[in-house]
Amino acid sequence: MMATAALQLVIVAVSGSVGLLADTVHNLGHAITTIPLLIAFRLGRRAPTRRYPYGFRRAEDLSGVLIALVIAVSAALIIVEAVRALVEPRELTNLGWVLAAALIGAAGNEAVAVYRIRIGRRIGSAALVAEGHHARADGLTSLVVVVGVAGAWLGFPQADAVVGLVVGVAILWLLVSSCRTIFRRLMDGVDDGTVEAIEAVVARIDGVRGVGRVRARWTGHRLEADVDVNVDGAATVAEGHRIAEVVHHALLHRVRHLGHVVVHVNPAYDGVVPDHAHELTAHHAAG
């Protein structure tokens, strides 16, 4: 991304293209935002401490906020430059080089997108997958610059500024979409179907008489969950513990990206869990 942006910056300097400037600023922003994401991944690998008993994986979500701020600043810069170019039209030169830079930008973004999406899916990082889709969208905006070049060749010099404005607005739309995912995770929200998938796995375990409360949340690119499981009230402590271990093992191996789960066992008599068991769970949750 840095190599692509550097090459585009040179061509922006000799051509004066606002559309290419918009594309270059966004590409440069993506390269810069990789740094806090990398730091967050490194920090998330640190072992939990007494002050941070859940570990440091939440740093990945916080880096998403910083990335959103950088994108917002780049979008504002692009829109300001595009409006200025519309009000005060500037002469464009070296349009052939602008066209080449736009195509290079599209190719560079697509290469980054393929890499990020593949790695993100492999390790379970929604942030990295989102950044990959973002890079792919940037590749499309690079192709939009081609439209601006074509307009200038056809005698519409302001087409370049219009393209820059379109790119800026498109970035704002992507920003809103990215922020929705980022803030949902900060609020401990999960993807649709996650809780249902956990319930389905637990319900199929032999010895489970019912599934109680199920909770899950993302910490970085891993899921954490806690599950209340109902077992036969006549079962021994050892038998209840064995069922809990089976549930624990099944969840870790069948629910994708689940890194940690706590299983709480409740006794059930004829399928009914005594009130005091519910009260005990609620008391533990409140504590």
C-alpha positions in Angstrom: 0.0 0.0 0.0 2.9 2.4 0.8 4.5 1.6 -2.5 1.3 2.2 -4.4 0.5 5.5 -2.6 4.1 6.8 -3.1 3.9 6.2 -6.8 0.5 7.9 -7.0 1.7 10.9 -5.0 4.4 11.6 -7.7 1.8 11.5 -10.4 -0.6 13.7 -8.4 2.2 16.3 -8.2 2.8 16.4 -11.9 -0.9 16.1 -13.0 -2.9 18.1 -10.4 -5.7 15.4 -10.5 -8.1 15.7 -7.5 -9.6 12.4 -8.3 -6.2 10.7 -8.1 -5.4 12.7 -5.0 -8.5 11.4 -3.3 -7.6 7.8 -4.2 -4.0 8.4 -3.0 -5.0 9.8 0.3 -7.3 6.9 1.0 -4.6 4.4 0.0 -2.1 6.1 2.3 -4.6 6.1 5.1 -5.0 2.3 4.7 -1.3 1.8 4.9 -1.0 4.0 8.0 -3.9 2.3 9.8 -2.2 -1.1 9.4 0.3 0.0 12.1 -2.1 0.3 15.0 -3.8 -2.9 13.9 -0.4 -4.7 14.0 0.3 -3.3 17.4 -3.1 -4.5 18.6 -2.4 -8.0 17.4 0.9 -8.1 19.2 -0.6 -6.7 22.4 -3.4 -9.2 22.2 -1.0 -12.1 22.4 0.2 -11.0 25.9 -0.8 -13.2 28.8 -3.6 -12.0 31.1 -2.5 -10.2 34.3 -4.2 -9.5 37.6 -5.1 -6.1 36.4 -6.3 -7.4 33.0 -7.6 -10.9 33.8 -9.4 -11.2 30.5 -6.2 -10.4 28.6 -5.5 -7.6 26.0 -7.4 -8.8 22.9 -9.8 -5.8 23.3 -7.0 -3.7 22.0 -7.9 -4.9 18.5 -11.4 -3.4 18.8 -9.9 -0.1 20.1 -7.6 0.0 17.1 -10.7 -0.1 15.0 -11.8 3.2 16.5 -8.5 4.8 15.6 -8.8 3.4 12.1 -12.2 4.9 11.8 -10.9 8.3 12.9 -8.1 8.2 10.3 -10.6 7.3 7.6 -12.9 10.2 8.6 -10.0 12.7 8.4 -9.0 11.4 4.9 -12.6 11.6 3.7 -12.9 15.2 5.0 -9.6 16.2 3.2 -10.8 14.6 0.0 -14.2 16.3 0.0 -12.6 19.7 0.8 -10.1 19.4 -2.1 -12.8 18.2 -4.5 -15.1 21.2 -3.7 -12.2 23.6 -4.1 -11.4 22.1 -7.5 -15.1 22.5 -8.5 -15.1 26.2 -7.5 -11.7 26.9 -8.9 -11.1 24.6 -11.8 -7.5 23.6 -12.4 -5.7 22.5 -15.5 -5.0 18.8 -15.7 -1.8 17.5 -17.3 -0.2 14.1 -18.0 -3.6 12.3 -18.1 -2.0 9.2 -19.4 0.1 8.9 -16.2 -3.1 9.6 -14.1 -4.8 6.7 -15.9 -1.8 4.4 -15.3 -1.7 5.4 -11.6 -5.4 4.7 -11.2 -5.0 1.2 -12.7 -1.9 0.6 -10.4 -4.0 1.7 -7.4 -6.8 -0.8 -8.3 -4.3 -3.6 -8.7 -2.5 -2.8 -5.5 -5.7 -2.6 -3.5 -7.0 -5.9 -4.9 -3.8 -7.7 -4.0 -4.0 -6.3 -0.4 -7.7 -7.2 -0.2 -7.1 -10.9 -1.2 -4.3 -11.2 1.4 -6.2 -9.6 4.2 -9.5 -11.4 3.6 -7.7 -14.8 3.4 -5.7 -14.3 6.6 -8.6 -12.7 8.4 -10.9 -15.6 7.7 -8.2 -18.1 8.7 -7.5 -16.5 12.2 -11.1 -15.3 12.8 -10.4 -11.6 12.7 -13.5 -9.7 11.6 -11.4 -6.5 11.7 -8.9 -7.8 9.3 -11.6 -9.2 6.9 -13.4 -5.8 7.1 -10.1 -4.1 6.2 -9.8 -6.5 3.3 -13.3 -5.6 1.9 -12.4 -2.0 2.5 -9.3 -2.3 0.4 -11.4 -4.0 -2.4 -13.8 -1.1 -2.3 -10.8 1.2 -2.6 -9.8 -0.6 -5.7 -13.2 0.2 -7.2 -12.7 3.8 -6.3 -9.4 3.7 -8.2 -11.3 2.6 -11.2 -13.6 5.5 -10.8 -10.6 7.8 -11.4 -10.5 6.3 -14.9 -13.9 7.9 -15.5 -12.5 11.3 -14.5 -9.6 10.9 -17.0 -12.1 9.9 -19.7 -14.2 13.0 -18.9 -11.2 15.3 -19.1 -10.2 13.8 -22.5 -13.7 14.4 -23.7 -13.6 18.1 -22.8 -15.1 18.0 -19.3 -12.2 19.1 -17.0 -14.4 19.3 -13.9 -15.2 15.5 -14.2 -12.0 14.9 -12.2 -13.2 17.0 -9.3 -16.6 15.3 -9.5 -14.9 12.0 -9.3 -12.9 13.1 -6.2 -16.2 14.2 -4.5 -17.8 10.8 -5.3 -14.8 9.0 -3.9 -15.0 11.1 -0.7 -18.7 10.3 -0.2 -18.1 6.6 -0.9 -15.4 6.6 1.8 -17.9 8.2 4.3 -20.4 5.4 3.4 -17.7 2.8 4.1 -16.9 4.5 7.3 -20.5 4.2 8.6 -20.5 0.5 7.7 -17.2 -0.1 9.5 -18.2 1.9 12.6 -21.3 -0.2 12.9 -19.3 -3.4 13.3 -16.6 -1.8 15.5 -19.1 -0.3 18.0 -21.2 -3.5 18.1 -18.2 -5.4 19.3 -17.3 -2.7 21.8 -20.8 -3.2 23.2 -20.2 -7.0 23.4 -22.5 -7.7 20.4 -22.0 -10.8 18.3 -23.0 -11.9 14.8 -26.4 -13.2 14.0 -26.7 -16.9 14.7 -23.8 -17.1 17.1 -25.9 -17.8 20.3 -28.2 -20.2 18.3 -25.1 -22.1 17.1 -23.9 -22.5 20.7 -27.3 -23.7 21.9 -27.6 -26.2 19.0 -24.2 -27.8 19.9 -25.0 -28.1 23.6 -28.5 -29.5 23.0 -27.1 -32.5 21.1 -24.8 -33.6 24.0 -25.8 -36.8 25.7 -26.8 -36.2 29.3 -27.9 -32.6 28.7 -31.6 -32.1 29.8 -31.8 -28.5 28.6 -29.9 -25.3 27.8 -30.3 -22.3 30.0 -28.7 -18.9 29.6 -26.1 -18.5 26.8 -23.9 -15.5 26.5 -21.0 -14.7 24.1 -18.9 -11.8 23.2 -15.9 -11.0 21.0 -12.5 -10.1 22.5 -10.4 -9.2 19.5 -10.6 -12.0 17.0 -11.7 -14.7 19.4 -15.1 -15.4 21.0 -15.7 -16.0 24.7 -18.9 -17.6 26.0 -20.6 -18.9 29.2 -23.4 -21.5 29.1 -25.9 -22.8 31.7 -26.5 -26.5 31.2 -29.3 -28.6 32.8 -28.5 -32.2 33.8 -30.3 -34.9 35.7 -30.8 -33.8 39.3 -30.0 -37.4 40.5 -26.6 -37.3 38.8 -23.5 -37.4 40.9 -21.1 -34.4 41.1 -18.6 -36.5 39.0 -21.2 -37.2 36.4 -22.2 -33.6 36.2 -18.6 -32.6 35.8 -18.1 -35.2 33.0 -21.0 -33.8 31.1 -19.7 -30.2 31.5 -16.3 -31.3 30.1 -18.0 -32.9 27.1 -20.0 -29.7 26.5 -16.8 -27.6 26.9 -14.9 -29.8 24.4 -17.7 -29.9 21.9 -18.1 -26.1 21.9 -14.4 -25.4 21.4 -14.3 -27.7 18.4 -17.6 -27.0 16.7 -18.2 -23.3 17.2 -15.9 -21.3 15.0 -13.5 -18.8 16.5 -14.6 -19.7 20.1 -11.5 -19.4 22.3 -12.9 -19.8 25.8 -16.1 -21.0 27.4 -17.4 -21.4 30.9 -20.0 -24.2 31.5 -22.3 -23.9 34.6 -24.3 -27.0 35.5 -27.8 -26.9 37.0 -29.7 -29.9 38.4 -33.0 -30.6 36.7 -35.8 -32.9 38.0 -38.2 -34.1 35.3 -36.9 -31.4 33.0 -37.6 -28.6 35.6 -34.7 -26.6 37.2 -35.4 -25.7 40.8 -35.8 -22.0 41.5 -32.9 -21.9 43.9 -30.6 -23.0 41.0 -31.8 -20.0 38.9 -31.2 -17.8 42.0 -27.7 -19.1 42.4 -26.9 -18.4 38.8 -28.3 -14.9 39.1 -26.4 -14.3 42.3 -23.1 -15.4 40.6 -23.8 -13.1 37.7 -24.5 -10.2 39.9 -21.4 -10.9 41.9 
